[in-house]
């Protein structure tokens, strides 16, 4: 596939097959993805591959949040769905007191995230990048094992072999492109 084909065909995946993706493939995707642009070569990203204990802890925290907001029934459904996800990765960005640097570092992490998803898509692996309420909790930081005073989450990335791939449409380019003289 050409890079254009990969970009045009990649989709967010919501349901995955049970088969686990080898850690070596994820590590190679991360090794490659880090070649994203980053201002002053700060390389502000940190990655955490999660095991079953961390996943369970996060599911428990999320379940408590969902129970408060939407009730036990919805929390149970989400917990079952989350438990079925075969691969979990967390990306964080190093915190900075300089607002401009923080923004640039976050943007660099977003470039890494896109590279990561495109690399895996080429390998037949789908990803869902999620940024729900749970990733902003201290319990999430504790479950993952990062210092929330030094790092903040960019996202939780679920990955695996797609069970199904949806379709999407985009607005015409003319809706967002302005020619300025």
C-alpha positions as CSV (number, residue, x, y, z in Angstrom):
1,X,0.0,0.0,0.0
2,X,1.1,3.5,-0.6
3,X,1.2,6.0,2.2
4,X,-1.9,7.7,0.7
5,X,-3.7,4.4,0.7
6,X,-2.8,3.8,4.3
7,X,-3.9,7.3,5.4
8,X,-7.2,7.1,3.4
9,X,-8.1,3.6,4.6
10,X,-7.1,3.7,8.3
11,X,-10.1,3.6,10.6
12,X,-10.6,3.7,14.3
13,X,-11.4,0.2,15.5
14,X,-13.9,-0.5,18.2
15,X,-14.0,-4.3,18.3
16,X,-11.0,-6.6,18.1
17,X,-10.3,-10.2,17.6
18,X,-9.0,-12.0,20.7
19,X,-5.6,-12.8,19.2
20,X,-2.9,-10.7,20.8
21,X,-0.5,-8.5,18.8
22,X,3.1,-9.4,19.5
23,X,4.9,-6.9,21.7
24,X,7.7,-6.9,19.2
25,X,5.4,-5.5,16.5
26,X,4.2,-2.8,18.9
27,X,7.8,-1.9,19.9
28,X,8.8,-1.7,16.2
29,X,5.8,0.6,15.6
30,X,6.9,2.8,18.5
31,X,10.6,2.8,17.4
32,X,9.5,4.0,13.9
33,X,6.8,6.4,15.1
34,X,9.2,8.4,17.2
35,X,10.6,9.9,14.0
36,X,7.8,12.4,14.1
37,X,8.6,16.1,14.1
38,X,9.3,17.6,17.5
39,X,10.5,21.1,18.1
40,X,14.1,21.3,19.4
41,X,14.1,17.5,19.3
42,X,12.6,17.3,22.8
43,X,11.2,13.8,22.3
44,X,8.6,14.5,25.0
45,X,6.7,11.3,24.7
46,X,6.7,8.3,27.1
47,X,5.1,4.9,26.4
48,X,3.6,2.4,28.7
49,X,2.6,-1.1,27.5
50,X,0.0,-2.3,30.0
51,X,-0.4,-5.8,31.4
52,X,-3.5,-7.4,32.9
53,X,-3.1,-5.9,36.3
54,X,-2.9,-2.3,35.0
55,X,-5.8,-2.9,32.6
56,X,-8.0,-4.3,35.4
57,X,-7.2,-1.3,37.7
58,X,-8.1,1.2,34.9
59,X,-11.3,-0.7,34.1
60,X,-12.3,-0.5,37.8
61,X,-11.6,3.2,37.9
62,X,-13.6,3.8,34.7
63,X,-16.4,1.6,36.0
64,X,-16.8,3.8,39.1
65,X,-16.8,6.9,37.0
66,X,-19.5,5.5,34.6
67,X,-21.6,4.1,37.5
68,X,-21.8,7.7,38.9
69,X,-22.6,9.3,35.6
70,X,-24.8,6.7,33.8
71,X,-25.5,3.8,36.2
72,X,-24.3,0.3,36.9
73,X,-25.8,-1.2,33.8
74,X,-23.9,1.1,31.4
75,X,-20.7,0.6,33.5
76,X,-21.1,-3.2,33.3
77,X,-21.4,-3.0,29.5
78,X,-18.3,-0.7,29.2
79,X,-16.3,-2.9,31.5
80,X,-17.1,-6.0,29.4
81,X,-16.1,-4.2,26.2
82,X,-12.9,-2.8,27.7
83,X,-11.9,-6.2,29.1
84,X,-12.1,-7.7,25.6
85,X,-9.5,-5.3,24.2
86,X,-6.3,-7.3,23.7
87,X,-3.7,-4.6,23.7
88,X,-3.3,-1.4,25.7
89,X,-0.7,1.3,25.4
90,X,-0.6,4.7,27.2
91,X,1.3,7.7,25.8
92,X,2.2,10.6,28.0
93,X,3.8,13.9,27.4
94,X,6.4,15.5,29.7
95,X,4.9,18.5,31.5
96,X,6.4,22.0,31.0
97,X,5.7,25.3,32.8
98,X,6.3,27.0,29.4
99,X,2.9,27.0,27.7
100,X,4.3,27.3,24.2
101,X,6.7,24.3,24.8
102,X,3.8,22.3,26.3
103,X,1.7,22.9,23.2
104,X,4.5,22.0,20.9
105,X,5.4,18.9,22.8
106,X,1.7,17.8,22.8
107,X,1.5,18.4,19.1
108,X,4.7,16.2,18.6
109,X,3.0,13.4,20.6
110,X,0.0,13.7,18.3
111,X,2.3,13.2,15.3
112,X,3.8,10.1,17.0
113,X,0.3,8.8,17.6
114,X,-0.7,9.2,14.0
115,X,2.5,7.5,12.9
116,X,1.9,4.7,15.4
117,X,-1.6,4.1,14.1
118,X,-0.6,4.3,10.4
119,X,2.4,1.9,11.0
120,X,0.1,-0.6,12.7
121,X,-2.6,-0.3,10.1
122,X,-0.1,-1.2,7.4
123,X,0.6,-4.4,9.4
124,X,-3.1,-5.3,9.7
125,X,-3.5,-4.0,13.3
126,X,-6.2,-1.5,14.2
127,X,-6.1,1.2,17.0
128,X,-8.5,3.3,18.9
129,X,-7.1,6.4,20.5
130,X,-9.2,7.3,23.5
131,X,-9.0,10.3,25.8
132,X,-12.0,9.8,28.1
133,X,-12.4,11.1,31.7
134,X,-10.6,8.2,33.2
135,X,-7.1,9.2,31.8
136,X,-7.2,12.4,33.8
137,X,-7.5,10.7,37.2
138,X,-4.8,10.1,39.7
139,X,-5.8,6.5,39.9
140,X,-5.1,6.1,36.2
141,X,-1.6,7.5,36.7
142,X,-1.0,5.1,39.6
143,X,-2.3,2.1,37.6
144,X,0.0,3.0,34.7
145,X,2.9,3.9,36.9
146,X,3.7,7.5,35.8
147,X,4.3,10.6,37.9
148,X,1.3,12.9,37.3
149,X,3.4,15.8,38.5
150,X,5.9,15.2,35.6
151,X,3.7,13.7,32.8
152,X,0.2,14.0,31.5
153,X,-1.6,11.5,29.4
154,X,-1.9,12.0,25.6
155,X,-4.2,9.0,25.4
156,X,-4.9,5.4,25.9
157,X,-4.4,3.4,22.7
158,X,-6.3,0.1,22.4
159,X,-5.0,-2.1,19.6
160,X,-5.5,-5.5,18.1
161,X,-6.6,-7.2,14.9
162,X,-9.8,-5.7,13.7
163,X,-13.0,-7.7,14.1
164,X,-14.7,-5.3,11.7
165,X,-13.7,-2.1,9.9
166,X,-16.3,0.7,9.5
167,X,-16.5,3.3,6.7
168,X,-16.3,7.0,7.0
169,X,-16.8,10.1,4.9
170,X,-15.1,13.5,5.1
171,X,-16.5,16.9,4.2
172,X,-15.3,18.3,0.9
173,X,-11.9,20.0,1.1
174,X,-13.6,23.2,0.0
175,X,-15.4,23.3,3.4
176,X,-12.1,23.9,5.2
177,X,-9.7,25.3,2.7
178,X,-9.3,29.1,2.3
179,X,-7.1,30.6,-0.4
180,X,-5.5,33.7,1.0
181,X,-3.9,36.3,-1.3
